[in-house]
Structures are given as structure tokens and as C-alpha cells.
């Protein structure tokens, strides 16, 4: 005989890569994974090969970094809310 199933799901947290704490602000910034790091290297390579100008490459990489961190923070807050309500 098998054990009865429960309707509750257990949420486990898995660490996602490394992070750096900014001095004087204690803000934690998550570093990109392998695919994200390759994306930034590609932007840097295009800037080094003068396919795009350095200011444009910095602007694109900076906005991409900010957008990814904001999205990850929103998803984490959603997961925290779901686990608190469960």
C-alpha cells in the first residue's frame, strides 16, 4: 500500500550563483551565471572590435544588468509571499 498524498507542496530554495555585497550600502548584487557572463563577454567583444561604441555597449550592458536584477528580486518576493501563505 502506498502512503496518502498531501496537497501541500514543499518549497525549497536553491542558491543561484554567487553574489557580491556593495560596501557602505550592504546591498547584495547577484553575479550572472555562465550564459549571462557569455552575454556580457559578447557585448565587450563587440565593443573591442568596434562593432558598437563603448558608451553604447556600457549602456546596453548596464540596462540589461539592472533589468535582470529587478526581475529576480520580484520573483523572489513572489516566492516569499507564496511560501508565507502556504
PyMOL Python script that loads the backbone (N, CA, C, O; Angstrom):
from pymol import cmd

cmd.read_pdbstr("""\
ATOM      1  N   UNK A   1       0.835  -1.168   0.000  1.00  0.00           N
ATOM      2  CA  UNK A   1       0.000   0.000   0.000  1.00  0.00           C
ATOM      3  C   UNK A   1       0.889   1.243   0.000  1.00  0.00           C
ATOM      4  O   UNK A   1       1.976   1.264   0.577  1.00  0.00           O
ATOM      5  N   UNK A   2       0.396   2.246  -0.651  1.00  0.00           N
ATOM      6  CA  UNK A   2       1.167   3.489  -0.702  1.00  0.00           C
ATOM      7  C   UNK A   2       0.613   4.485   0.308  1.00  0.00           C
ATOM      8  O   UNK A   2      -0.547   4.409   0.713  1.00  0.00           O
ATOM      9  N   UNK A   3       1.462   5.410   0.698  1.00  0.00           N
ATOM     10  CA  UNK A   3       1.070   6.434   1.683  1.00  0.00           C
ATOM     11  C   UNK A   3       0.149   7.448   1.012  1.00  0.00           C
ATOM     12  O   UNK A   3       0.314   7.729  -0.175  1.00  0.00           O
ATOM     13  N   UNK A   4      -0.817   8.002   1.744  1.00  0.00           N
ATOM     14  CA  UNK A   4      -1.706   9.004   1.155  1.00  0.00           C
ATOM     15  C   UNK A   4      -0.932  10.278   0.805  1.00  0.00           C
ATOM     16  O   UNK A   4       0.008  10.665   1.499  1.00  0.00           O
ATOM     17  N   UNK A   5      -1.346  10.908  -0.272  1.00  0.00           N
ATOM     18  CA  UNK A   5      -0.692  12.129  -0.726  1.00  0.00           C
ATOM     19  C   UNK A   5      -1.288  13.330  -0.012  1.00  0.00           C
ATOM     20  O   UNK A   5      -2.482  13.364   0.284  1.00  0.00           O
ATOM     21  N   UNK A   6      -0.448  14.308   0.260  1.00  0.00           N
ATOM     22  CA  UNK A   6      -0.936  15.548   0.855  1.00  0.00           C
ATOM     23  C   UNK A   6      -0.984  16.612  -0.215  1.00  0.00           C
ATOM     24  O   UNK A   6      -0.264  16.536  -1.211  1.00  0.00           O
ATOM     25  N   UNK A   7      -1.833  17.606  -0.011  1.00  0.00           N
ATOM     26  CA  UNK A   7      -1.998  18.653  -1.018  1.00  0.00           C
ATOM     27  C   UNK A   7      -0.968  19.770  -0.878  1.00  0.00           C
ATOM     28  O   UNK A   7      -0.879  20.636  -1.749  1.00  0.00           O
ATOM     29  N   UNK A   8      -0.193  19.765   0.198  1.00  0.00           N
ATOM     30  CA  UNK A   8       0.804  20.815   0.388  1.00  0.00           C
ATOM     31  C   UNK A   8       2.085  20.466  -0.352  1.00  0.00           C
ATOM     32  O   UNK A   8       2.520  19.315  -0.387  1.00  0.00           O
ATOM     33  N   UNK A   9       2.680  21.517  -0.949  1.00  0.00           N
ATOM     34  CA  UNK A   9       3.946  21.342  -1.635  1.00  0.00           C
ATOM     35  C   UNK A   9       5.045  21.990  -0.805  1.00  0.00           C
ATOM     36  O   UNK A   9       4.859  23.062  -0.229  1.00  0.00           O
ATOM     37  N   UNK A  10       6.161  21.339  -0.755  1.00  0.00           N
ATOM     38  CA  UNK A  10       7.291  21.893  -0.024  1.00  0.00           C
ATOM     39  C   UNK A  10       8.133  22.710  -0.987  1.00  0.00           C
ATOM     40  O   UNK A  10       8.541  22.224  -2.041  1.00  0.00           O
ATOM     41  N   UNK A  11       8.390  23.956  -0.615  1.00  0.00           N
ATOM     42  CA  UNK A  11       9.195  24.848  -1.448  1.00  0.00           C
ATOM     43  C   UNK A  11      10.605  24.878  -0.888  1.00  0.00           C
ATOM     44  O   UNK A  11      10.818  25.232   0.272  1.00  0.00           O
ATOM     45  N   UNK A  12      11.555  24.508  -1.712  1.00  0.00           N
ATOM     46  CA  UNK A  12      12.952  24.572  -1.292  1.00  0.00           C
ATOM     47  C   UNK A  12      13.663  25.631  -2.103  1.00  0.00           C
ATOM     48  O   UNK A  12      13.361  25.842  -3.278  1.00  0.00           O
ATOM     49  N   UNK A  13      14.589  26.281  -1.478  1.00  0.00           N
ATOM     50  CA  UNK A  13      15.346  27.328  -2.153  1.00  0.00           C
ATOM     51  C   UNK A  13      16.682  26.780  -2.606  1.00  0.00           C
ATOM     52  O   UNK A  13      17.386  26.100  -1.860  1.00  0.00           O
ATOM     53  N   UNK A  14      17.007  27.087  -3.827  1.00  0.00           N
ATOM     54  CA  UNK A  14      18.268  26.660  -4.404  1.00  0.00           C
ATOM     55  C   UNK A  14      19.104  27.908  -4.642  1.00  0.00           C
ATOM     56  O   UNK A  14      18.629  28.845  -5.283  1.00  0.00           O
ATOM     57  N   UNK A  15      20.342  27.947  -4.141  1.00  0.00           N
ATOM     58  CA  UNK A  15      21.159  29.134  -4.364  1.00  0.00           C
ATOM     59  C   UNK A  15      21.476  29.312  -5.847  1.00  0.00           C
ATOM     60  O   UNK A  15      21.793  28.348  -6.544  1.00  0.00           O
ATOM     61  N   UNK A  16      21.390  30.523  -6.308  1.00  0.00           N
ATOM     62  CA  UNK A  16      21.624  30.816  -7.719  1.00  0.00           C
ATOM     63  C   UNK A  16      22.923  31.600  -7.866  1.00  0.00           C
ATOM     64  O   UNK A  16      22.916  32.831  -7.831  1.00  0.00           O
ATOM     65  N   UNK A  17      24.007  30.909  -8.026  1.00  0.00           N
ATOM     66  CA  UNK A  17      25.282  31.554  -8.295  1.00  0.00           C
ATOM     67  C   UNK A  17      25.844  32.297  -7.099  1.00  0.00           C
ATOM     68  O   UNK A  17      25.453  32.080  -5.952  1.00  0.00           O
ATOM     69  N   UNK A  18      26.775  33.179  -7.416  1.00  0.00           N
ATOM     70  CA  UNK A  18      27.454  33.948  -6.391  1.00  0.00           C
ATOM     71  C   UNK A  18      26.896  35.358  -6.330  1.00  0.00           C
ATOM     72  O   UNK A  18      26.224  35.822  -7.252  1.00  0.00           O
ATOM     73  N   UNK A  19      27.187  36.026  -5.228  1.00  0.00           N
ATOM     74  CA  UNK A  19      26.749  37.406  -5.085  1.00  0.00           C
ATOM     75  C   UNK A  19      27.854  38.223  -4.426  1.00  0.00           C
ATOM     76  O   UNK A  19      28.756  37.684  -3.783  1.00  0.00           O
ATOM     77  N   UNK A  20      27.758  39.540  -4.605  1.00  0.00           N
ATOM     78  CA  UNK A  20      28.733  40.471  -4.046  1.00  0.00           C
ATOM     79  C   UNK A  20      27.964  41.492  -3.220  1.00  0.00           C
ATOM     80  O   UNK A  20      26.904  41.963  -3.635  1.00  0.00           O
ATOM     81  N   UNK A  21      28.498  41.835  -2.052  1.00  0.00           N
ATOM     82  CA  UNK A  21      27.892  42.868  -1.223  1.00  0.00           C
ATOM     83  C   UNK A  21      28.630  44.173  -1.453  1.00  0.00           C
ATOM     84  O   UNK A  21      29.852  44.237  -1.317  1.00  0.00           O
ATOM     85  N   UNK A  22      27.879  45.222  -1.805  1.00  0.00           N
ATOM     86  CA  UNK A  22      28.466  46.532  -2.071  1.00  0.00           C
ATOM     87  C   UNK A  22      28.831  47.176  -0.738  1.00  0.00           C
ATOM     88  O   UNK A  22      27.989  47.251   0.158  1.00  0.00           O
ATOM     89  N   UNK A  23      30.083  47.646  -0.588  1.00  0.00           N
ATOM     90  CA  UNK A  23      30.479  48.277   0.665  1.00  0.00           C
ATOM     91  C   UNK A  23      29.678  49.553   0.946  1.00  0.00           C
ATOM     92  O   UNK A  23      29.244  50.237   0.018  1.00  0.00           O
ATOM     93  N   UNK A  24      29.490  49.859   2.200  1.00  0.00           N
ATOM     94  CA  UNK A  24      28.822  51.060   2.710  1.00  0.00           C
ATOM     95  C   UNK A  24      27.311  51.061   2.499  1.00  0.00           C
ATOM     96  O   UNK A  24      26.623  51.866   3.126  1.00  0.00           O
ATOM     97  N   UNK A  25      26.765  50.200   1.650  1.00  0.00           N
ATOM     98  CA  UNK A  25      25.317  50.168   1.442  1.00  0.00           C
ATOM     99  C   UNK A  25      24.714  48.828   1.838  1.00  0.00           C
ATOM    100  O   UNK A  25      23.497  48.722   1.991  1.00  0.00           O
ATOM    101  N   UNK A  26      25.532  47.822   2.002  1.00  0.00           N
ATOM    102  CA  UNK A  26      25.122  46.445   2.311  1.00  0.00           C
ATOM    103  C   UNK A  26      24.093  45.911   1.318  1.00  0.00           C
ATOM    104  O   UNK A  26      23.253  45.083   1.669  1.00  0.00           O
ATOM    105  N   UNK A  27      24.164  46.392   0.072  1.00  0.00           N
ATOM    106  CA  UNK A  27      23.307  45.898  -1.000  1.00  0.00           C
ATOM    107  C   UNK A  27      23.955  44.674  -1.623  1.00  0.00           C
ATOM    108  O   UNK A  27      25.145  44.684  -1.936  1.00  0.00           O
ATOM    109  N   UNK A  28      23.165  43.616  -1.803  1.00  0.00           N
ATOM    110  CA  UNK A  28      23.687  42.386  -2.386  1.00  0.00           C
ATOM    111  C   UNK A  28      23.356  42.336  -3.871  1.00  0.00           C
ATOM    112  O   UNK A  28      22.197  42.479  -4.259  1.00  0.00           O
ATOM    113  N   UNK A  29      24.383  42.132  -4.706  1.00  0.00           N
ATOM    114  CA  UNK A  29      24.218  42.045  -6.152  1.00  0.00           C
ATOM    115  C   UNK A  29      24.583  40.636  -6.584  1.00  0.00           C
ATOM    116  O   UNK A  29      25.679  40.155  -6.297  1.00  0.00           O
ATOM    117  N   UNK A  30      23.667  39.979  -7.271  1.00  0.00           N
ATOM    118  CA  UNK A  30      23.920  38.625  -7.761  1.00  0.00           C
ATOM    119  C   UNK A  30      24.694  38.687  -9.076  1.00  0.00           C
ATOM    120  O   UNK A  30      24.335  39.426  -9.993  1.00  0.00           O
ATOM    121  N   UNK A  31      25.759  37.898  -9.146  1.00  0.00           N
ATOM    122  CA  UNK A  31      26.557  37.835 -10.365  1.00  0.00           C
ATOM    123  C   UNK A  31      25.876  36.918 -11.369  1.00  0.00           C
ATOM    124  O   UNK A  31      25.188  35.975 -10.978  1.00  0.00           O
ATOM    125  N   UNK A  32      26.060  37.186 -12.667  1.00  0.00           N
ATOM    126  CA  UNK A  32      25.393  36.359 -13.687  1.00  0.00           C
ATOM    127  C   UNK A  32      25.950  34.945 -13.732  1.00  0.00           C
ATOM    128  O   UNK A  32      27.088  34.693 -13.336  1.00  0.00           O
ATOM    129  N   UNK A  33      25.118  34.023 -14.227  1.00  0.00           N
ATOM    130  CA  UNK A  33      25.551  32.645 -14.409  1.00  0.00           C
ATOM    131  C   UNK A  33      26.384  32.546 -15.682  1.00  0.00           C
ATOM    132  O   UNK A  33      26.767  33.569 -16.250  1.00  0.00           O
ATOM    133  N   UNK A  34      26.662  31.349 -16.128  1.00  0.00           N
ATOM    134  CA  UNK A  34      27.512  31.154 -17.302  1.00  0.00           C
ATOM    135  C   UNK A  34      26.961  31.788 -18.567  1.00  0.00           C
ATOM    136  O   UNK A  34      27.709  32.416 -19.317  1.00  0.00           O
ATOM    137  N   UNK A  35      25.658  31.635 -18.820  1.00  0.00           N
ATOM    138  CA  UNK A  35      25.051  32.210 -20.023  1.00  0.00           C
ATOM    139  C   UNK A  35      25.048  33.731 -19.953  1.00  0.00           C
ATOM    140  O   UNK A  35      25.308  34.402 -20.952  1.00  0.00           O
ATOM    141  N   UNK A  36      24.756  34.271 -18.786  1.00  0.00           N
ATOM    142  CA  UNK A  36      24.764  35.726 -18.622  1.00  0.00           C
ATOM    143  C   UNK A  36      26.157  36.297 -18.772  1.00  0.00           C
ATOM    144  O   UNK A  36      26.343  37.366 -19.354  1.00  0.00           O
ATOM    145  N   UNK A  37      27.134  35.577 -18.243  1.00  0.00           N
ATOM    146  CA  UNK A  37      28.516  36.017 -18.362  1.00  0.00           C
ATOM    147  C   UNK A  37      28.961  36.004 -19.823  1.00  0.00           C
ATOM    148  O   UNK A  37      29.696  36.891 -20.256  1.00  0.00           O
ATOM    149  N   UNK A  38      28.521  35.007 -20.579  1.00  0.00           N
ATOM    150  CA  UNK A  38      28.842  34.946 -22.007  1.00  0.00           C
ATOM    151  C   UNK A  38      28.202  36.116 -22.754  1.00  0.00           C
ATOM    152  O   UNK A  38      28.793  36.650 -23.692  1.00  0.00           O
ATOM    153  N   UNK A  39      26.995  36.515 -22.341  1.00  0.00           N
ATOM    154  CA  UNK A  39      26.317  37.650 -22.975  1.00  0.00           C
ATOM    155  C   UNK A  39      27.127  38.929 -22.770  1.00  0.00           C
ATOM    156  O   UNK A  39      27.344  39.695 -23.709  1.00  0.00           O
ATOM    157  N   UNK A  40      27.573  39.152 -21.524  1.00  0.00           N
ATOM    158  CA  UNK A  40      28.380  40.340 -21.240  1.00  0.00           C
ATOM    159  C   UNK A  40      29.719  40.295 -21.982  1.00  0.00           C
ATOM    160  O   UNK A  40      30.206  41.324 -22.450  1.00  0.00           O
ATOM    161  N   UNK A  41      30.309  39.109 -22.087  1.00  0.00           N
ATOM    162  CA  UNK A  41      31.571  38.973 -22.828  1.00  0.00           C
ATOM    163  C   UNK A  41      31.354  39.285 -24.304  1.00  0.00           C
ATOM    164  O   UNK A  41      32.220  39.880 -24.946  1.00  0.00           O
ATOM    165  N   UNK A  42      30.201  38.886 -24.849  1.00  0.00           N
ATOM    166  CA  UNK A  42      29.892  39.186 -26.243  1.00  0.00           C
ATOM    167  C   UNK A  42      29.749  40.676 -26.493  1.00  0.00           C
ATOM    168  O   UNK A  42      30.235  41.189 -27.501  1.00  0.00           O
ATOM    169  N   UNK A  43      29.081  41.378 -25.575  1.00  0.00           N
ATOM    170  CA  UNK A  43      28.962  42.836 -25.699  1.00  0.00           C
ATOM    171  C   UNK A  43      30.335  43.479 -25.619  1.00  0.00           C
ATOM    172  O   UNK A  43      30.643  44.394 -26.384  1.00  0.00           O
ATOM    173  N   UNK A  44      31.161  43.004 -24.697  1.00  0.00           N
ATOM    174  CA  UNK A  44      32.521  43.531 -24.566  1.00  0.00           C
ATOM    175  C   UNK A  44      33.358  43.264 -25.804  1.00  0.00           C
ATOM    176  O   UNK A  44      34.135  44.119 -26.227  1.00  0.00           O
ATOM    177  N   UNK A  45      33.203  42.078 -26.388  1.00  0.00           N
ATOM    178  CA  UNK A  45      33.948  41.745 -27.602  1.00  0.00           C
ATOM    179  C   UNK A  45      33.512  42.619 -28.779  1.00  0.00           C
ATOM    180  O   UNK A  45      34.343  43.044 -29.581  1.00  0.00           O
ATOM    181  N   UNK A  46      32.209  42.884 -28.878  1.00  0.00           N
ATOM    182  CA  UNK A  46      31.732  43.762 -29.955  1.00  0.00           C
ATOM    183  C   UNK A  46      32.258  45.180 -29.781  1.00  0.00           C
ATOM    184  O   UNK A  46      32.575  45.852 -30.762  1.00  0.00           O
ATOM    185  N   UNK A  47      32.350  45.636 -28.533  1.00  0.00           N
ATOM    186  CA  UNK A  47      32.899  46.968 -28.281  1.00  0.00           C
ATOM    187  C   UNK A  47      34.395  46.999 -28.589  1.00  0.00           C
ATOM    188  O   UNK A  47      34.896  47.978 -29.141  1.00  0.00           O
ATOM    189  N   UNK A  48      35.110  45.927 -28.231  1.00  0.00           N
ATOM    190  CA  UNK A  48      36.547  45.868 -28.502  1.00  0.00           C
ATOM    191  C   UNK A  48      36.826  45.808 -30.003  1.00  0.00           C
ATOM    192  O   UNK A  48      37.825  46.356 -30.469  1.00  0.00           O
ATOM    193  N   UNK A  49      35.951  45.146 -30.762  1.00  0.00           N
ATOM    194  CA  UNK A  49      36.110  45.044 -32.217  1.00  0.00           C
ATOM    195  C   UNK A  49      35.540  46.267 -32.932  1.00  0.00           C
ATOM    196  O   UNK A  49      35.551  46.338 -34.160  1.00  0.00           O
ATOM    197  N   UNK A  50      35.044  47.225 -32.153  1.00  0.00           N
ATOM    198  CA  UNK A  50      34.472  48.466 -32.664  1.00  0.00           C
ATOM    199  C   UNK A  50      33.249  48.249 -33.553  1.00  0.00           C
ATOM    200  O   UNK A  50      32.997  49.017 -34.481  1.00  0.00           O
ATOM    201  N   UNK A  51      32.495  47.192 -33.253  1.00  0.00           N
ATOM    202  CA  UNK A  51      31.215  46.976 -33.915  1.00  0.00           C
ATOM    203  C   UNK A  51      30.201  47.965 -33.339  1.00  0.00           C
ATOM    204  O   UNK A  51      29.371  48.519 -34.060  1.00  0.00           O
ATOM    205  N   UNK A  52      30.287  48.172 -32.025  1.00  0.00           N
ATOM    206  CA  UNK A  52      29.494  49.194 -31.336  1.00  0.00           C
ATOM    207  C   UNK A  52      30.455  50.071 -30.532  1.00  0.00           C
ATOM    208  O   UNK A  52      31.550  49.637 -30.175  1.00  0.00           O
ATOM    209  N   UNK A  53      30.045  51.285 -30.258  1.00  0.00           N
ATOM    210  CA  UNK A  53      30.869  52.196 -29.460  1.00  0.00           C
ATOM    211  C   UNK A  53      30.819  51.783 -27.990  1.00  0.00           C
ATOM    212  O   UNK A  53      29.843  51.176 -27.549  1.00  0.00           O
ATOM    213  N   UNK A  54      31.875  52.113 -27.224  1.00  0.00           N
ATOM    214  CA  UNK A  54      31.945  51.765 -25.817  1.00  0.00           C
ATOM    215  C   UNK A  54      30.772  52.324 -25.006  1.00  0.00           C
ATOM    216  O   UNK A  54      30.202  51.596 -24.194  1.00  0.00           O
ATOM    217  N   UNK A  55      30.393  53.593 -25.198  1.00  0.00           N
ATOM    218  CA  UNK A  55      29.258  54.090 -24.400  1.00  0.00           C
ATOM    219  C   UNK A  55      27.961  53.321 -24.667  1.00  0.00           C
ATOM    220  O   UNK A  55      27.167  53.107 -23.751  1.00  0.00           O
ATOM    221  N   UNK A  56      27.748  52.912 -25.906  1.00  0.00           N
ATOM    222  CA  UNK A  56      26.550  52.147 -26.240  1.00  0.00           C
ATOM    223  C   UNK A  56      26.615  50.769 -25.586  1.00  0.00           C
ATOM    224  O   UNK A  56      25.619  50.293 -25.040  1.00  0.00           O
ATOM    225  N   UNK A  57      27.778  50.128 -25.638  1.00  0.00           N
ATOM    226  CA  UNK A  57      27.940  48.811 -25.017  1.00  0.00           C
ATOM    227  C   UNK A  57      27.719  48.889 -23.509  1.00  0.00           C
ATOM    228  O   UNK A  57      27.072  48.017 -22.929  1.00  0.00           O
ATOM    229  N   UNK A  58      28.257  49.937 -22.871  1.00  0.00           N
ATOM    230  CA  UNK A  58      28.056  50.100 -21.429  1.00  0.00           C
ATOM    231  C   UNK A  58      26.594  50.360 -21.092  1.00  0.00           C
ATOM    232  O   UNK A  58      26.088  49.851 -20.092  1.00  0.00           O
ATOM    233  N   UNK A  59      25.921  51.140 -21.911  1.00  0.00           N
ATOM    234  CA  UNK A  59      24.509  51.423 -21.688  1.00  0.00           C
ATOM    235  C   UNK A  59      23.667  50.155 -21.823  1.00  0.00           C
ATOM    236  O   UNK A  59      22.801  49.888 -20.990  1.00  0.00           O
ATOM    237  N   UNK A  60      23.922  49.381 -22.866  1.00  0.00           N
ATOM    238  CA  UNK A  60      23.163  48.140 -23.085  1.00  0.00           C
ATOM    239  C   UNK A  60      23.435  47.144 -21.959  1.00  0.00           C
ATOM    240  O   UNK A  60      22.502  46.543 -21.426  1.00  0.00           O
ATOM    241  N   UNK A  61      24.707  46.966 -21.595  1.00  0.00           N
ATOM    242  CA  UNK A  61      25.047  46.013 -20.533  1.00  0.00           C
ATOM    243  C   UNK A  61      24.484  46.476 -19.189  1.00  0.00           C
ATOM    244  O   UNK A  61      23.991  45.659 -18.411  1.00  0.00           O
ATOM    245  N   UNK A  62      24.553  47.763 -18.913  1.00  0.00           N
ATOM    246  CA  UNK A  62      24.032  48.277 -17.644  1.00  0.00           C
ATOM    247  C   UNK A  62      22.537  48.123 -17.518  1.00  0.00           C
ATOM    248  O   UNK A  62      22.045  47.708 -16.468  1.00  0.00           O
ATOM    249  N   UNK A  63      21.800  48.449 -18.571  1.00  0.00           N
ATOM    250  CA  UNK A  63      20.342  48.305 -18.508  1.00  0.00           C
ATOM    251  C   UNK A  63      19.942  46.831 -18.438  1.00  0.00           C
ATOM    252  O   UNK A  63      18.970  46.489 -17.764  1.00  0.00           O
ATOM    253  N   UNK A  64      20.669  45.965 -19.118  1.00  0.00           N
ATOM    254  CA  UNK A  64      20.397  44.528 -19.051  1.00  0.00           C
ATOM    255  C   UNK A  64      20.618  44.018 -17.629  1.00  0.00           C
ATOM    256  O   UNK A  64      19.818  43.235 -17.118  1.00  0.00           O
ATOM    257  N   UNK A  65      21.702  44.462 -16.990  1.00  0.00           N
ATOM    258  CA  UNK A  65      22.022  44.047 -15.629  1.00  0.00           C
ATOM    259  C   UNK A  65      20.944  44.516 -14.649  1.00  0.00           C
ATOM    260  O   UNK A  65      20.490  43.741 -13.807  1.00  0.00           O
ATOM    261  N   UNK A  66      20.539  45.773 -14.755  1.00  0.00           N
ATOM    262  CA  UNK A  66      19.521  46.325 -13.865  1.00  0.00           C
ATOM    263  C   UNK A  66      18.185  45.604 -14.061  1.00  0.00           C
ATOM    264  O   UNK A  66      17.507  45.280 -13.086  1.00  0.00           O
ATOM    265  N   UNK A  67      17.810  45.356 -15.307  1.00  0.00           N
ATOM    266  CA  UNK A  67      16.539  44.692 -15.592  1.00  0.00           C
ATOM    267  C   UNK A  67      16.527  43.270 -15.041  1.00  0.00           C
ATOM    268  O   UNK A  67      15.520  42.836 -14.481  1.00  0.00           O
ATOM    269  N   UNK A  68      17.625  42.542 -15.190  1.00  0.00           N
ATOM    270  CA  UNK A  68      17.682  41.169 -14.676  1.00  0.00           C
ATOM    271  C   UNK A  68      17.610  41.142 -13.162  1.00  0.00           C
ATOM    272  O   UNK A  68      16.920  40.293 -12.596  1.00  0.00           O
ATOM    273  N   UNK A  69      18.312  42.059 -12.486  1.00  0.00           N
ATOM    274  CA  UNK A  69      18.266  42.079 -11.026  1.00  0.00           C
ATOM    275  C   UNK A  69      16.890  42.460 -10.521  1.00  0.00           C
ATOM    276  O   UNK A  69      16.437  41.917  -9.513  1.00  0.00           O
ATOM    277  N   UNK A  70      16.214  43.376 -11.191  1.00  0.00           N
ATOM    278  CA  UNK A  70      14.861  43.764 -10.771  1.00  0.00           C
ATOM    279  C   UNK A  70      13.899  42.602 -10.943  1.00  0.00           C
ATOM    280  O   UNK A  70      13.066  42.358 -10.070  1.00  0.00           O
ATOM    281  N   UNK A  71      13.996  41.885 -12.046  1.00  0.00           N
ATOM    282  CA  UNK A  71      13.112  40.747 -12.294  1.00  0.00           C
ATOM    283  C   UNK A  71      13.354  39.650 -11.266  1.00  0.00           C
ATOM    284  O   UNK A  71      12.400  39.075 -10.741  1.00  0.00           O
ATOM    285  N   UNK A  72      14.626  39.351 -10.969  1.00  0.00           N
ATOM    286  CA  UNK A  72      14.940  38.310  -9.996  1.00  0.00           C
ATOM    287  C   UNK A  72      14.414  38.691  -8.609  1.00  0.00           C
ATOM    288  O   UNK A  72      13.935  37.827  -7.875  1.00  0.00           O
ATOM    289  N   UNK A  73      14.497  39.964  -8.247  1.00  0.00           N
ATOM    290  CA  UNK A  73      14.008  40.424  -6.948  1.00  0.00           C
ATOM    291  C   UNK A  73      12.491  40.271  -6.871  1.00  0.00           C
ATOM    292  O   UNK A  73      11.959  39.857  -5.841  1.00  0.00           O
ATOM    293  N   UNK A  74      11.792  40.604  -7.959  1.00  0.00           N
ATOM    294  CA  UNK A  74      10.337  40.462  -7.977  1.00  0.00           C
ATOM    295  C   UNK A  74       9.919  39.005  -7.855  1.00  0.00           C
ATOM    296  O   UNK A  74       8.969  38.690  -7.138  1.00  0.00           O
ATOM    297  N   UNK A  75      10.611  38.124  -8.542  1.00  0.00           N
ATOM    298  CA  UNK A  75      10.295  36.696  -8.476  1.00  0.00           C
ATOM    299  C   UNK A  75      10.557  36.165  -7.073  1.00  0.00           C
ATOM    300  O   UNK A  75       9.786  35.347  -6.570  1.00  0.00           O
ATOM    301  N   UNK A  76      11.636  36.618  -6.432  1.00  0.00           N
ATOM    302  CA  UNK A  76      11.948  36.174  -5.080  1.00  0.00           C
ATOM    303  C   UNK A  76      10.878  36.644  -4.090  1.00  0.00           C
ATOM    304  O   UNK A  76      10.487  35.893  -3.196  1.00  0.00           O
ATOM    305  N   UNK A  77      10.401  37.893  -4.247  1.00  0.00           N
ATOM    306  CA  UNK A  77       9.352  38.405  -3.371  1.00  0.00           C
ATOM    307  C   UNK A  77       8.056  37.608  -3.568  1.00  0.00           C
ATOM    308  O   UNK A  77       7.344  37.338  -2.601  1.00  0.00           O
ATOM    309  N   UNK A  78       7.752  37.235  -4.795  1.00  0.00           N
ATOM    310  CA  UNK A  78       6.571  36.427  -5.072  1.00  0.00           C
ATOM    311  C   UNK A  78       6.688  35.067  -4.402  1.00  0.00           C
ATOM    312  O   UNK A  78       5.731  34.586  -3.795  1.00  0.00           O
ATOM    313  N   UNK A  79       7.863  34.442  -4.510  1.00  0.00           N
ATOM    314  CA  UNK A  79       8.081  33.134  -3.879  1.00  0.00           C
ATOM    315  C   UNK A  79       7.979  33.237  -2.361  1.00  0.00           C
ATOM    316  O   UNK A  79       7.432  32.342  -1.717  1.00  0.00           O
ATOM    317  N   UNK A  80       8.502  34.324  -1.782  1.00  0.00           N
ATOM    318  CA  UNK A  80       8.401  34.512  -0.340  1.00  0.00           C
ATOM    319  C   UNK A  80       6.942  34.649   0.082  1.00  0.00           C
ATOM    320  O   UNK A  80       6.536  34.100   1.107  1.00  0.00           O
ATOM    321  N   UNK A  81       6.152  35.378  -0.704  1.00  0.00           N
ATOM    322  CA  UNK A  81       4.729  35.550  -0.391  1.00  0.00           C
ATOM    323  C   UNK A  81       3.965  34.248  -0.484  1.00  0.00           C
ATOM    324  O   UNK A  81       3.094  33.976   0.343  1.00  0.00           O
ATOM    325  N   UNK A  82       4.282  33.441  -1.480  1.00  0.00           N
ATOM    326  CA  UNK A  82       3.602  32.158  -1.657  1.00  0.00           C
ATOM    327  C   UNK A  82       3.952  31.222  -0.496  1.00  0.00           C
ATOM    328  O   UNK A  82       3.076  30.555   0.054  1.00  0.00           O
ATOM    329  N   UNK A  83       5.235  31.177  -0.127  1.00  0.00           N
ATOM    330  CA  UNK A  83       5.626  30.270   0.960  1.00  0.00           C
ATOM    331  C   UNK A  83       5.084  30.742   2.304  1.00  0.00           C
ATOM    332  O   UNK A  83       4.821  29.918   3.179  1.00  0.00           O
ATOM    333  N   UNK A  84       4.911  32.050   2.489  1.00  0.00           N
ATOM    334  CA  UNK A  84       4.329  32.552   3.738  1.00  0.00           C
ATOM    335  C   UNK A  84       2.846  32.220   3.819  1.00  0.00           C
ATOM    336  O   UNK A  84       2.321  31.988   4.908  1.00  0.00           O
ATOM    337  N   UNK A  85       2.175  32.196   2.688  1.00  0.00           N
ATOM    338  CA  UNK A  85       0.744  31.898   2.676  1.00  0.00           C
ATOM    339  C   UNK A  85       0.423  30.417   2.699  1.00  0.00           C
ATOM    340  O   UNK A  85      -0.722  30.035   2.939  1.00  0.00           O
ATOM    341  N   UNK A  86       1.416  29.582   2.452  1.00  0.00           N
ATOM    342  CA  UNK A  86       1.182  28.139   2.373  1.00  0.00           C
ATOM    343  C   UNK A  86       1.117  27.483   3.719  1.00  0.00           C
ATOM    344  O   UNK A  86       0.925  26.270   3.806  1.00  0.00           O
TER     345      UNK A  86
END
""", "prot")
cmd.dss("prot")
cmd.show_as("cartoon", "prot")
cmd.util.cbc("prot")
cmd.orient("prot")
